[in-house]
């Protein structure tokens, strides 16, 4: 009976598999003495391999996996490792959200992950609209904002009763009729913190104020998340490149070596990929077993420059 027929019968399960095993005396003999020299172990169904090693010698399973990895590489194991995909011969881990990365770390970091998974929304009393938003706009965006103000509010005329804040200092800018015209004062508005904030807090500018507040919170939150991702990726740089792809994918530096480390870690043990639920669980299992050191979360500071860039990049999406 040729190799292809033997493999076909083994993969069927039940009595057909029993016949093959009986012919060679054991699953071990069939795999290591007959198929391995022919580099055909990868033709076997992984579930049948495991099912037939149980009770016979399940401690050999990871050695079988190492043999298969050597024959055909990691692609054989993809159907048994959740959240890993191959694209153009590159292997990616899909993590969905921050909590999807927390599994690589000790439970002592859970509170930190929980903190960054929640939205941090600042109210208007916590934001200086002039210094926190307008002043950090680049030249192009300041020009855009000025034109936006003229086009949308240029004909607005306010009086002293309209000002909720700084009404005392605003007296100096009223015309002889007690009015304050936006168009005639636009340059002063955009160069004076008190005047800028005073105008935003009038009823006619409520929508613009809240659009700016939403932009600020979006930029602030995104910068926090980006900074935290950087801390995470710097901590996982032994496994992944320090970049997030298409929103929620990390690219393995070498997925084959990752699997090899796992199989070698448990080459004399029963623990295997059937016992884990994806790369993060595989890493934690190796750490627990002593094959990897505990992963410490990087403590680097989150730079504010990222928030400034995000705010400038998104101004026109919020103010249009």
Residue pairs with C-beta under 8 A, 6 or more apart in sequence:
3 34
3 35
3 38
3 40
6 20
6 23
6 30
6 34
7 35
7 40
7 43
7 44
9 16
9 17
9 19
9 20
10 16
10 17
10 20
10 21
10 30
10 44
10 45
10 48
11 17
11 44
11 45
11 48
13 48
13 51
17 48
17 52
20 30
21 27
21 30
21 52
23 30
24 30
24 33
24 34
26 56
26 57
27 49
27 52
27 53
27 56
27 57
28 53
28 56
28 57
28 60
31 41
31 44
31 49
31 64
31 67
32 67
35 41
35 43
35 44
36 67
39 71
40 71
41 64
41 67
41 68
41 71
42 68
42 71
42 72
42 76
46 68
46 76
46 77
46 80
49 61
49 64
50 58
50 61
50 272
50 274
53 60
53 61
53 64
58 270
59 268
59 269
59 270
61 270
61 272
62 263
62 264
62 266
62 267
62 269
62 271
62 272
63 263
63 267
65 77
65 259
65 263
65 272
65 273
66 260
66 263
66 264
66 267
68 76
68 77
69 76
69 77
69 256
69 259
69 260
69 263
73 256
74 86
74 91
74 255
74 256
74 259
75 86
77 259
77 273
78 84
78 85
78 86
80 273
80 274
81 273
81 276
81 278
81 279
81 282
82 277
82 278
83 93
83 94
83 95
83 100
83 278
83 279
84 91
84 92
84 93
84 94
84 255
84 278
84 279
85 91
85 92
85 94
85 249
86 92
90 251
90 252
91 251
91 252
91 255
92 245
92 249
92 250
92 251
92 252
93 240
93 249
93 250
93 251
93 252
93 278
93 279
94 100
94 248
94 249
95 101
95 248
95 249
95 250
95 280
96 248
97 117
97 248
98 113
98 116
98 117
98 225
98 228
98 229
98 232
99 113
99 117
100 248
100 280
101 113
101 232
101 236
101 280
102 109
102 110
102 113
103 278
103 280
103 281
103 283
103 284
104 235
104 236
104 280
104 283
104 284
104 295
105 113
105 235
105 295
105 297
106 294
106 295
109 297
112 297
116 224
116 225
116 228
119 221
120 217
120 220
120 221
120 224
121 217
121 221
122 213
122 216
122 217
122 220
123 213
124 209
124 210
124 213
127 133
127 213
127 216
128 193
128 197
129 196
129 197
129 200
129 209
129 212
129 213
130 193
130 196
130 197
131 193
132 216
133 212
133 215
133 216
133 311
134 142
134 145
134 190
134 196
136 308
136 311
136 312
137 145
137 311
137 312
137 315
138 312
141 312
141 315
141 316
142 190
144 315
144 316
145 190
145 315
145 319
146 186
146 190
148 319
148 320
149 182
149 186
149 189
149 190
150 182
150 183
150 186
152 208
153 182
153 204
153 205
153 208
154 182
154 183
154 186
155 182
155 183
156 181
156 182
156 204
157 179
157 180
157 181
157 182
158 179
158 180
158 181
158 182
158 199
158 202
158 204
159 174
159 178
159 179
159 180
160 167
160 170
160 171
160 174
160 178
160 180
162 180
162 202
162 203
162 204
163 170
163 198
163 201
163 202
164 198
164 201
164 202
165 197
165 198
165 201
166 194
166 195
166 197
166 198
167 198
169 194
169 195
169 198
170 180
170 195
170 198
173 180
173 185
173 188
173 195
174 180
175 181
175 184
182 189
182 199
185 195
188 195
189 195
189 196
189 199
190 196
199 205
200 208
200 209
200 212
201 209
208 319
211 318
211 319
212 318
212 319
214 318
215 311
215 314
215 315
215 318
215 319
216 311
218 310
218 314
218 318
219 307
219 308
219 310
219 311
219 314
220 307
222 307
222 310
223 302
223 304
223 306
223 307
223 310
224 302
226 302
226 306
226 310
227 301
227 302
227 303
227 306
228 302
229 244
230 242
230 298
230 300
230 302
231 297
231 298
231 299
231 300
231 302
232 297
232 298
233 240
233 242
233 243
233 244
233 250
234 242
234 298
234 300
235 295
235 296
235 297
235 298
236 250
236 295
238 253
239 250
239 252
239 253
239 258
239 279
239 283
240 250
240 251
240 252
240 253
241 250
241 251
241 252
241 253
243 250
243 251
244 250
245 251
252 258
258 279
258 282
261 286
261 291
261 292
262 273
262 282
262 285
262 286
264 291
265 286
265 289
265 291
265 292
266 272
266 289
269 289
271 285
271 289
273 282
275 285
276 282
276 285
283 292
283 295
286 292
287 293
287 294
287 295
